[in-house]
Each structure stands twice: as C-alpha cells, then as structure tokens.
Amino acid sequence: MRALVAVVLLMVWSLPVAAAPPTSSYAVAARAFSRLPISERLKVKVLLTAAGYWPAAADASFSRQFFEATAQYQSDNALPATGAVDEDLRARLFRAGAPLFEMWGFRAIPHPSRGYKIWAPMALGLLAERDKDGLTWRDPAKRVWLTYDYLRDVNLAAAYKSVVDKVIADGGQIVSKVLTEDFFSVSSRSNGLDSFIRCQSDRPGVIWLSLFWLESAADLHLERAATLIAGSLSSSISGAPFVDISQLPSSADLSVGPMATPAPETPQKPRENFSGMGFFVNREGHVVTSAHVVGPCSIIEVAQNGRPGAQAELIAREDATDLALLKTSLKPEGVVNIRSDVRLGEAIEAFAIPLPPVPLNAGGFSFGRITGLSGVAGDDRMLQISTPAQPGDSGGPLFDQSGNVVGVVSAGLGAVKTLVATSGDAPQAANFALKGNLLAGFLDGNHIAFTAALASKEISAPALTAQAQAVSVSVSCR
C-alpha cells in the first residue's frame, strides 16, 4: 500500500506544472497610470505632446494609443519600452520639454467676449491685435500668426466642408481631419504654409481657432503647439481639468551642476530722472505708458492735474510694442475708450507735456492728421502722425475727434533719425504712435478690463481737452 501511495505521489510530482499566465504589460501600465494624480496624468500627456508623440488633447484616461505612444518614446530614448509612466520617463520628458515650453512661452489669454482661455505662445514675439471678432497675433517676422475669433451663425458641418474643399482646391495636402457634433479640426499643408484650424460649437456661434506658420519655421514645432492650444480651448469650454501653465517645465527647473562663482558687480551709474505720459484704462487705477519711459526705474511716480503724485507698481511690460502697465492708488477722474481701427488722413489730437518751465502735469493739446498707416521701414505696428511730439510725450494718448484713444504716442525724433538714415529723407512734422489694436491686445493679454470705443459723434475741442485732462497722467521715473 505504501509503495502504491509513493508511486502515485511520484507521478503527481512529476507532472508538468502549468506556467502562470504572464502579467499583461498593458494592464501593469494602466494600473500605474491610474495611481497618478489627475494633474500628473495631464502633465505627462502634455509633455508627450511637446515631444511629438501624442497628437491629441490631454485628458486623464489611459488607452491603447497612449500605451503605444509611451512605449515608442521610451524605445526611441533608450528607456525600457514598458509603456508604463515611471519616474525615469517623467524626468526625461520634463528635461526634453523645458526648452520647448520656454521657446513657446505660453500664456493663458481669454477671448474678449466669450472669456474662454487659450494658451498663446507669446515668447515667439507675437503682437496682439483686437478686432470685432476676437484677437489676432502675428510675429514681426511674419512666420507665424494665430487667430482666436467668435463667429455667429456658422454651421459646423458646412464650415468643415468649406475648409477641406478649399485646401484641396488650392492643391494642398490634408494632414489630418476630425468632425464631431461639437467641433472639427483640420491640419493641412499648402504652398509652403502649414495650418491648424479648430472650430468649436459655442451657441449661437462657434469659436474659431487657427494657427498658420511657414514651413521654414519647422524649428518652432508649431504642429505640437497647435495640439496644446486646441487642448487648452477644449478644456476652457468644457470645464475639464487641464495643466496649470505655472507647472510647465523651464530651464530654471533643471539641474545646472555646480554653482559658478558670480562675477563682481559693476557699480551702476544712477539713472537720471526721466518723464513721460500715461493714461487711465479703467477705474481700478491701471495706467498705460511707454515701456521705455519706466525702464529701468527704481521708483515710478504718477501724477494728475497738479495733484500730489503717487508711486506706481510696474505689473507688465512688452518690449515688442514698447508698452508698460502700471498700477496706482490714484482714483481716476476718467478712463479712455479704445478704438482699434483708423483711416488714413483722419484728424487726431495728442495731449502732450509742454516744454519747461510749464509744469509737467499741466498738459497741452496739439492737432494733426494720420499721415501714414505704418512706421519706419514699413513697421505695421505704428501710425505716422503730423501732430508735434517731443521725448517727454512718449506714452501719451492719441485721440480721434470723438474722444476715443486710437494710439499711444511712441516715437518722435529718434524715429525720424532712423528714417533719415534708411531713406535719406527728412519728413516734415513726422511723429509716430502705436496702433490702438495693439494697445487693446496688450490689455487683453494681461487680463486688464477696458472699454472698447463707443463714441462716434464728434465733440468740441474744449470738451475733448477736458476729457483728455481727466484720463491723462504724467509719469516720472528715477
């Protein structure tokens, strides 16, 4: 009997043992991803988009496509191709993404009328212009432009067909296209120009987002930026979570090795007092002036109509438009209405600072016309004006005959010298002002409330003078 039991046990032990089913790498990766906080899941997808491996909106879900994209990135970067998001992958994506996000310099900017925010790549040197439909950004080199509009009474399906048909009719190539009940997107390439269009339903109209760039600007990787911009729009409209821009990587976040010994500081020559003008754009005490008036300054002071001045805080500046935004404790007597369109030959008035010994905050009017719709060497940011101007007038408001601000006095003698150097001509009474649409775009980009032009009826010169005095300030810097 014992022998029989032994034989049976021996037979059982000698039977081949079935191997345990292998653990699915996809299931492991999915579990690892689900354990991450939602904010980290979104960040990984945004970083993978920046790396060129995830051409879709970032959300918190895990999918076969995301698994394969992750594994492909790992394989291409000498990491184990597990498809799982681990610390090594996140660190590699973070380091790789830093220079791209620094190059793009995204800022969350709302649509003027709808309020939805998109990521705009402002570090590309884009200049904002506001029109009746929304915002347009262009870079001075004309390699990139971005439009963000709200259009009423647009049929989504018909608009999609129109976009696709036009690309084909122009001999272009459709790179990708998607049409759903709520939105469509079309990426295309035609005649040296790449484009991405996303149209999203927002009844009673649509949000229309388009990004165009020259093929020669391939180093900017704007096809990736377009995906991120579209994702920011979708999130803003739907309310779904998205990555906080402050959490995007930059070179400052990366380890830079041993700290170098700082060079000895060179004593700086104290800056002489410098003065210019500015004007109130809202009742909260925000003042716009020219950037060169306030930088570099240790103390900025603003005064109005002979009253005691108050120190102001510089809260934003934009060198591309030479605009600066100040916050003061002063209570404005009035605020400007900003008009974005002007006509050649239109009559305009500048409220300017007289030459000494007239008090700085007394102010005076000069009259003229718009003599050109571009500045030196065709600079389309600027208006050429015939009103007299001097260096202390920089940052002052330029009015139309209805009292709307149509520009910011920006350049006088310096620009004329440049014009003489480039063309050999010395124009009579030539001065320059930044266009009103760029002023509106600057304020929109910094989330500063202002009033668009409402007045269309001309007012008398005395009434215009009183209005100008109510909104204008002197700005001193030391």
C-alpha positions as CSV (number, residue, x, y, z in Angstrom):
1,M,0.0,0.0,0.0
2,R,2.8,2.4,0.9
3,A,4.5,1.5,-2.3
4,L,1.3,2.4,-4.2
5,V,1.0,5.7,-2.5
6,A,4.6,6.5,-3.2
7,V,4.1,5.7,-6.9
8,V,1.0,7.9,-7.0
9,L,2.8,10.8,-5.3
10,L,5.8,10.4,-7.6
11,M,3.5,10.5,-10.6
12,V,1.8,13.7,-9.3
13,W,5.1,15.5,-8.6
14,S,6.5,14.6,-11.9
15,L,3.5,16.0,-13.9
16,P,4.5,19.2,-15.8
17,V,3.3,22.3,-13.8
18,A,1.4,24.8,-16.0
19,A,3.1,28.2,-16.1
20,A,1.2,31.1,-14.6
21,P,-0.3,33.3,-17.3
22,P,2.1,36.2,-18.0
23,T,1.1,39.6,-16.4
24,S,0.0,41.9,-19.2
25,S,2.4,44.9,-19.6
26,Y,-0.6,46.9,-20.8
27,A,-2.5,46.2,-17.6
28,V,0.5,47.0,-15.4
29,A,1.0,50.3,-17.3
30,A,-2.7,51.1,-16.9
31,R,-2.6,50.5,-13.1
32,A,0.5,52.6,-12.7
33,F,-1.1,55.4,-14.7
34,S,-4.4,55.3,-12.7
35,R,-2.4,55.7,-9.4
36,L,-1.0,59.0,-10.5
37,P,-2.9,62.2,-9.5
38,I,-5.0,63.6,-12.3
39,S,-2.8,66.6,-12.6
40,E,0.2,64.4,-13.2
41,R,-1.6,62.3,-15.8
42,L,-2.4,65.5,-17.7
43,K,1.1,66.8,-17.4
44,V,2.6,63.6,-18.8
45,K,0.3,63.8,-21.8
46,V,1.2,67.5,-22.4
47,L,4.9,66.7,-22.2
48,L,4.5,63.8,-24.6
49,T,2.7,66.1,-27.0
50,A,5.6,68.6,-26.7
51,A,8.0,65.7,-27.5
52,G,6.0,64.9,-30.7
53,Y,4.5,61.6,-29.6
54,W,0.9,62.5,-28.5
55,P,-1.0,64.5,-31.2
56,A,-4.3,64.6,-29.2
57,A,-5.8,66.6,-26.4
58,A,-4.6,65.8,-22.9
59,D,-7.0,64.0,-20.6
60,A,-6.8,61.7,-17.6
61,S,-7.7,58.4,-19.4
62,F,-5.4,55.5,-20.3
63,S,-5.8,54.0,-23.8
64,R,-4.0,51.6,-26.1
65,Q,-2.9,54.5,-28.2
66,F,-1.3,56.2,-25.2
67,F,0.3,53.0,-24.1
68,E,1.9,52.5,-27.6
69,A,3.0,56.2,-27.8
70,T,4.6,56.0,-24.4
71,A,6.4,52.7,-25.3
72,Q,7.6,54.3,-28.6
73,Y,9.1,57.3,-26.8
74,Q,10.8,55.0,-24.3
75,S,12.3,52.9,-27.1
76,D,13.5,56.0,-29.0
77,N,15.2,57.3,-25.9
78,A,17.0,54.2,-24.7
79,L,14.5,53.5,-21.9
80,P,12.8,50.1,-21.3
81,A,9.8,50.1,-23.6
82,T,7.2,49.1,-21.0
83,G,4.6,51.6,-21.9
84,A,4.3,52.5,-18.2
85,V,4.8,56.0,-16.8
86,D,7.6,55.9,-14.2
87,E,10.0,58.3,-12.7
88,D,12.6,57.9,-15.4
89,L,10.1,58.6,-18.1
90,R,8.7,61.7,-16.4
91,A,12.2,63.1,-15.7
92,R,13.2,62.5,-19.3
93,L,10.0,64.2,-20.6
94,F,10.5,67.1,-18.2
95,R,14.1,67.8,-19.3
96,A,13.2,67.4,-23.0
97,G,10.2,69.7,-22.7
98,A,11.9,72.6,-20.9
99,P,13.5,74.3,-23.9
100,L,10.3,73.9,-26.0
101,F,8.0,75.4,-23.4
102,E,10.5,78.2,-22.8
103,M,10.6,78.9,-26.6
104,W,6.8,78.9,-26.8
105,G,6.2,80.9,-23.6
106,F,2.5,80.0,-23.3
107,R,0.2,82.5,-21.5
108,A,-3.5,81.8,-20.8
109,I,-5.4,84.6,-22.6
110,P,-9.2,84.9,-22.6
111,H,-11.4,85.6,-25.6
112,P,-12.5,89.3,-25.3
113,S,-16.2,88.5,-25.5
114,R,-16.6,84.8,-24.6
115,G,-14.0,84.6,-21.9
116,Y,-12.6,81.1,-22.8
117,K,-8.8,81.0,-22.3
118,I,-6.3,79.6,-24.7
119,W,-2.6,79.1,-24.4
120,A,-1.0,81.7,-26.7
121,P,2.8,81.2,-27.5
122,M,3.8,84.8,-26.6
123,A,7.5,84.1,-26.3
124,L,7.6,83.9,-30.1
125,G,7.3,87.7,-30.1
126,L,3.7,87.7,-31.2
127,L,1.9,91.1,-31.3
128,A,-1.8,91.1,-30.4
129,E,-4.4,92.9,-32.4
130,R,-8.1,93.1,-31.4
131,D,-11.0,93.3,-33.9
132,K,-14.7,92.8,-33.8
133,D,-14.5,89.0,-33.8
134,G,-11.7,88.5,-31.3
135,L,-7.9,88.5,-31.3
136,T,-5.1,88.0,-33.8
137,W,-1.4,87.6,-33.0
138,R,1.4,87.9,-35.5
139,D,5.1,87.8,-35.2
140,P,7.1,90.7,-36.7
141,A,9.0,88.3,-39.0
142,K,5.6,87.2,-40.4
143,R,6.4,83.5,-39.9
144,V,3.5,82.8,-37.5
145,W,0.0,84.1,-36.9
146,L,-2.8,82.9,-34.6
147,T,-6.4,84.0,-34.7
148,Y,-9.0,83.5,-32.0
149,D,-12.4,84.6,-33.1
150,Y,-16.1,84.1,-32.2
151,L,-18.3,83.9,-35.3
152,R,-22.1,83.9,-35.2
153,D,-24.5,81.9,-37.3
154,V,-21.9,79.4,-38.6
155,N,-22.9,75.8,-39.4
156,L,-20.2,73.5,-38.1
157,A,-20.5,70.8,-40.8
158,A,-20.7,73.4,-43.6
159,A,-17.7,75.2,-42.3
160,Y,-15.7,71.9,-42.1
161,K,-16.6,71.1,-45.7
162,S,-15.6,74.6,-46.8
163,V,-12.2,74.3,-45.1
164,V,-11.4,70.9,-46.6
165,D,-12.7,71.8,-50.1
166,K,-10.5,75.0,-50.1
167,V,-7.4,73.1,-49.1
168,I,-8.0,70.6,-51.9
169,A,-8.8,73.3,-54.4
170,D,-5.6,75.1,-53.6
171,G,-3.6,71.9,-54.3
172,G,-2.8,71.4,-50.6
173,Q,-2.5,68.3,-48.5
174,I,-4.8,67.3,-45.7
175,V,-2.6,66.1,-42.9
176,S,-5.4,65.2,-40.5
177,K,-9.1,66.0,-40.1
178,V,-11.8,65.3,-37.5
179,L,-15.5,66.1,-37.5
180,T,-17.8,65.6,-34.5
181,E,-21.1,67.0,-33.3
182,D,-19.3,69.6,-31.2
183,F,-16.1,70.5,-33.2
184,F,-14.0,69.9,-36.2
185,S,-10.2,70.2,-36.7
186,V,-8.2,70.3,-39.9
187,S,-4.4,70.2,-40.3
188,S,-3.1,71.0,-43.8
189,R,-0.1,71.9,-45.8
190,S,-0.1,74.1,-48.9
191,N,2.4,76.1,-50.9
192,G,5.0,76.4,-48.1
193,L,2.4,77.1,-45.4
194,D,1.2,74.8,-42.6
195,S,-2.1,75.4,-40.8
196,F,-4.2,74.0,-38.0
197,I,-7.9,75.0,-37.6
198,R,-10.2,74.1,-34.8
199,C,-13.8,75.2,-34.8
200,Q,-15.8,74.5,-31.7
201,S,-19.6,74.9,-31.2
202,D,-20.5,77.7,-28.7
203,R,-24.1,78.6,-29.5
204,P,-25.3,80.7,-31.0
205,G,-22.0,80.7,-32.9
206,V,-18.6,79.0,-33.0
207,I,-15.2,79.6,-31.5
208,W,-12.7,79.7,-34.5
209,L,-9.1,79.0,-33.7
210,S,-6.5,78.9,-36.4
211,L,-2.7,78.8,-36.4
212,F,-0.6,79.3,-39.5
213,W,3.1,79.0,-39.9
214,L,5.7,78.9,-42.7
215,E,7.2,75.5,-43.4
216,S,10.6,77.3,-43.0
217,A,9.6,77.7,-39.3
218,A,9.8,74.0,-38.6
219,D,12.2,74.6,-35.8
220,L,9.3,76.1,-33.8
221,H,7.5,72.7,-33.8
222,L,4.1,74.5,-34.1
223,E,2.2,71.4,-35.0
224,R,2.8,70.3,-31.4
225,A,2.0,73.7,-30.1
226,A,-1.3,73.7,-32.1
227,T,-2.4,70.5,-30.3
228,L,-1.7,72.1,-26.9
229,I,-3.5,75.3,-27.8
230,A,-6.5,73.3,-29.0
231,G,-6.5,71.3,-25.8
232,S,-6.5,74.4,-23.7
233,L,-9.5,75.7,-25.6
234,S,-11.4,72.5,-25.3
235,S,-10.7,72.4,-21.5
236,S,-11.8,76.0,-21.1
237,I,-15.1,75.5,-22.9
238,S,-16.0,72.1,-21.3
239,G,-14.6,72.9,-17.8
240,A,-12.5,69.7,-17.9
241,P,-9.2,69.9,-15.9
242,F,-6.1,70.9,-17.7
243,V,-2.4,71.6,-16.9
244,D,-1.7,74.8,-15.0
245,I,0.8,76.8,-17.1
246,S,2.8,77.5,-14.0
247,Q,3.6,73.8,-13.8
248,L,5.2,73.6,-17.2
249,P,8.9,73.0,-17.2
250,S,11.5,75.6,-17.9
251,S,15.3,75.7,-17.9
252,A,15.3,77.3,-14.5
253,D,13.8,74.0,-13.1
254,L,16.7,71.9,-14.4
255,S,19.8,71.0,-12.5
256,V,22.7,73.1,-13.8
257,G,25.5,71.5,-11.8
258,P,28.0,73.3,-9.5
259,M,27.2,76.9,-9.0
260,A,29.6,79.2,-10.7
261,T,31.3,82.0,-8.8
262,P,29.4,85.2,-9.6
263,A,31.3,87.9,-11.3
264,P,31.9,91.0,-9.2
265,E,29.1,93.6,-9.6
266,T,29.9,96.7,-11.6
267,P,28.7,99.8,-9.9
268,Q,25.8,101.2,-11.8
269,K,25.5,104.8,-12.7
270,P,22.4,106.3,-11.1
271,R,19.7,106.7,-13.6
272,E,18.7,110.3,-14.3
273,N,15.1,111.3,-13.8
274,F,13.0,110.6,-16.9
275,S,9.5,111.7,-17.6
276,G,6.7,110.7,-20.0
277,M,3.0,110.4,-20.1
278,G,0.3,107.8,-19.5
279,F,-3.4,107.4,-19.2
280,F,-6.0,105.5,-17.2
281,V,-7.6,102.5,-18.8
282,N,-10.1,101.5,-16.0
283,R,-11.4,102.6,-12.7
284,E,-9.1,100.3,-10.8
285,G,-6.2,102.7,-11.4
286,H,-4.4,100.8,-14.2
287,V,-2.3,103.2,-16.3
288,V,-0.7,102.5,-19.7
289,T,2.6,104.2,-20.7
290,S,5.5,103.5,-23.0
291,A,7.9,100.8,-21.7
292,H,11.0,102.9,-22.4
293,V,9.6,105.6,-20.0
294,V,9.7,103.3,-17.0
295,G,12.6,101.0,-17.5
296,P,14.9,100.6,-15.7
297,C,13.5,102.6,-12.8
298,S,13.8,102.2,-9.0
299,I,10.8,104.5,-8.4
300,I,7.9,105.3,-10.6
301,E,5.6,108.1,-9.8
302,V,2.3,109.1,-11.4
303,A,0.5,112.5,-11.0
304,Q,-2.6,114.0,-12.5
305,N,-3.9,117.6,-12.9
306,G,-1.4,119.2,-10.5
307,R,-2.4,117.0,-7.6
308,P,0.2,115.2,-5.4
309,G,1.6,112.2,-7.2
310,A,1.6,108.6,-6.0
311,Q,4.1,105.7,-6.5
312,A,3.1,103.2,-9.1
313,E,3.9,99.5,-9.5
314,L,5.1,98.1,-12.8
315,I,3.0,95.0,-13.4
316,A,3.6,94.2,-17.1
317,R,5.7,95.4,-20.0
318,E,6.1,94.3,-23.6
319,D,9.2,95.4,-25.4
320,A,7.8,94.4,-28.8
321,T,5.1,97.1,-28.6
322,D,7.0,99.4,-26.1
323,L,4.0,99.3,-23.7
324,A,4.0,99.1,-20.0
325,L,1.2,98.7,-17.5
326,L,1.2,100.4,-14.1
327,K,-1.0,100.0,-11.0
328,T,-1.6,103.1,-8.9
329,S,-3.6,104.0,-5.9
330,L,-5.0,107.1,-7.6
331,K,-8.7,107.4,-8.3
332,P,-9.1,108.4,-12.0
333,E,-11.3,111.3,-13.0
334,G,-12.0,109.4,-16.2
335,V,-10.9,106.4,-18.3
336,V,-10.4,106.0,-22.0
337,N,-12.4,104.2,-24.7
338,I,-10.0,102.4,-27.1
339,R,-10.7,102.3,-30.8
340,S,-8.9,99.7,-32.9
341,D,-9.4,101.0,-36.5
342,V,-8.3,104.2,-38.0
343,R,-8.3,105.8,-41.5
344,L,-5.5,107.5,-43.4
345,G,-6.0,111.2,-43.3
346,E,-8.2,111.1,-40.2
347,A,-8.0,114.1,-37.9
348,I,-6.4,113.3,-34.5
349,E,-5.3,115.1,-31.3
350,A,-2.5,114.4,-28.9
351,F,-2.5,115.5,-25.3
352,A,1.1,116.3,-24.6
353,I,3.5,117.7,-22.0
354,P,4.7,121.2,-22.8
355,L,8.3,122.2,-22.6
356,P,9.6,123.6,-19.3
357,P,9.1,125.8,-17.5
358,V,5.4,124.9,-17.8
359,P,4.5,122.4,-15.0
360,L,4.8,118.8,-16.0
361,N,1.2,117.9,-15.2
362,A,-0.4,120.9,-16.9
363,G,-0.6,119.3,-20.4
364,G,-1.5,120.8,-23.7
365,F,-3.2,119.9,-27.0
366,S,-1.8,119.5,-30.5
367,F,-3.8,118.8,-33.6
368,G,-2.9,116.9,-36.7
369,R,-3.8,114.0,-39.0
370,I,-2.8,110.4,-39.6
371,T,-0.4,110.7,-42.4
372,G,0.7,107.0,-42.7
373,L,-0.6,103.6,-41.6
374,S,2.9,102.3,-41.0
375,G,6.1,103.5,-39.4
376,V,9.7,103.5,-40.2
377,A,10.7,100.9,-42.9
378,G,7.1,99.7,-43.2
379,D,6.6,98.9,-39.5
380,D,2.9,98.0,-39.4
381,R,2.7,98.4,-35.6
382,M,2.9,102.2,-35.9
383,L,0.9,105.1,-37.2
384,Q,2.7,108.1,-38.7
385,I,1.1,111.3,-37.4
386,S,1.6,115.0,-38.1
387,T,1.0,116.2,-34.5
388,P,4.1,117.7,-32.9
389,A,5.8,115.5,-30.3
390,Q,8.8,115.6,-28.1
391,P,10.6,112.9,-25.9
392,G,8.5,113.7,-22.8
393,D,5.3,113.0,-24.7
394,S,6.0,109.2,-25.0
395,G,3.2,107.1,-23.6
396,G,0.6,109.8,-24.0
397,P,-2.9,109.1,-25.6
398,L,-3.7,109.9,-29.2
399,F,-7.4,110.8,-29.6
400,D,-9.8,110.8,-32.5
401,Q,-12.4,113.7,-32.8
402,S,-14.9,111.7,-30.8
403,G,-12.6,111.4,-27.8
404,N,-11.6,107.7,-28.4
405,V,-8.0,106.7,-28.0
406,V,-6.6,105.4,-31.3
407,G,-2.9,105.1,-30.4
408,V,-0.1,105.7,-27.9
409,V,2.4,108.4,-28.7
410,S,5.6,106.4,-29.0
411,A,8.4,108.0,-31.1
412,G,9.5,111.4,-32.3
413,L,13.0,112.5,-33.1
414,G,14.6,109.0,-32.7
415,A,12.3,107.5,-35.4
416,V,12.9,110.5,-37.7
417,K,16.6,110.0,-37.4
418,T,16.2,106.3,-38.3
419,L,14.0,107.3,-41.3
420,V,16.7,109.7,-42.5
421,A,19.4,107.0,-42.1
422,T,17.3,104.5,-44.1
423,S,15.8,106.6,-46.8
424,G,17.7,109.9,-46.8
425,D,14.5,111.9,-46.4
426,A,13.7,114.1,-43.5
427,P,9.9,114.3,-43.3
428,Q,8.2,117.4,-42.1
429,A,6.3,117.1,-38.8
430,A,6.7,113.3,-38.7
431,N,6.0,111.5,-35.4
432,F,4.7,108.1,-34.6
433,A,2.1,106.3,-32.4
434,L,1.5,102.7,-31.6
435,K,-1.8,101.5,-33.1
436,G,-4.9,101.1,-30.9
437,N,-5.5,97.5,-31.8
438,L,-2.1,96.6,-30.3
439,L,-2.9,98.5,-27.2
440,A,-6.2,96.6,-26.9
441,G,-4.3,93.3,-27.5
442,F,-1.8,94.2,-24.8
443,L,-4.5,94.8,-22.2
444,D,-6.4,91.6,-23.2
445,G,-3.2,89.6,-22.9
446,N,-2.7,90.9,-19.3
447,H,-6.4,90.3,-18.3
448,I,-7.0,94.0,-17.8
449,A,-10.5,95.3,-18.3
450,F,-11.0,98.3,-20.6
451,T,-13.8,99.8,-22.6
452,A,-13.9,99.5,-26.4
453,A,-14.8,102.6,-28.4
454,L,-18.4,103.6,-28.1
455,A,-18.5,107.2,-29.2
456,S,-18.9,108.1,-32.9
457,K,-20.2,111.7,-32.6
458,E,-17.5,114.4,-32.8
459,I,-17.1,116.6,-29.7
460,S,-15.9,120.2,-29.4
461,A,-12.2,121.0,-28.8
462,P,-12.9,122.3,-25.3
463,A,-14.8,119.1,-24.4
464,L,-12.0,117.0,-25.8
465,T,-9.5,118.9,-23.8
466,A,-11.4,118.3,-20.6
467,Q,-11.8,114.6,-21.4
468,A,-8.0,114.3,-22.1
469,Q,-7.1,116.0,-18.8
470,A,-9.4,113.6,-16.9
471,V,-7.7,110.5,-18.2
472,S,-4.0,111.6,-18.7
473,V,-1.2,111.5,-16.2
474,S,2.4,112.4,-16.0
475,V,4.9,109.5,-15.3
476,S,8.2,110.2,-13.7
477,C,11.0,107.6,-13.3
478,R,14.1,107.7,-11.2
